[in-house]
Amino acid sequence: MDENNNYHEHHCAFERHPILKHLLYGLLALIGAFLAFYVVTDWYFKAMLNPVNQMKRMDRAIEKRDREMEKAFKKAFRGTERLQERANHVIRLEQSDDEYKVLVDLVPLNDSEKNVDVRTNGNILTVRAAGMHGIGGRKSLVEFTQSYMFGDDVDLSKLTKERKGDMYIITIPIEE
């Protein structure tokens, strides 16, 4: 019975002082919140500082950078391939049994043979073609250069140049 009275006296002390009861509950809630915050923060920092996780993050960053570089290279080479295709359409070489013909399309060169420069150096023929190209209000210079090296069966001093329609034709006879 003594124990019952003792319990009743202590229990009643909290009932007599409700502020003390609320302060105790507040302190317990504060300690619980602090412990929860500490545990979650500890888990986060352990995961963040774990070398295995750091290596995985680095690997993902390197893979992402590699994919971006690959895209950039593909884009750059596509542009180069398109330029080469355009150059092959503007200046091209054809060979028959008795002559070589270098055909220059004058349409992208403002339709003027004055925009075509033909030079020889030994057995090398260099054809340079340039013209202004504009889309809307923007204008840009378009320039193509092709060089051809011929064998001893060609004398470049005998080449002829003529215009036929939209084509500028450079003819080089083959000597036997």
MOMO-V948762 format. One record per helix or strand. SS is the DSSP state (H for helix, E for strand). FROM is the first residue (numbers start at 1). TO is the last residue. If there is no record, write none. Layout:
ss:SS from:FROM to:TO
ss:SS from:FROM to:TO
This chain:
ss:H from:2 to:16
ss:H from:18 to:49
ss:H from:51 to:90
ss:E from:91 to:95
ss:E from:99 to:105
ss:H from:107 to:109
ss:H from:113 to:115
ss:E from:116 to:121
ss:E from:124 to:135
ss:E from:138 to:149
ss:E from:154 to:154
ss:H from:156 to:158
ss:E from:160 to:164
ss:E from:167 to:174
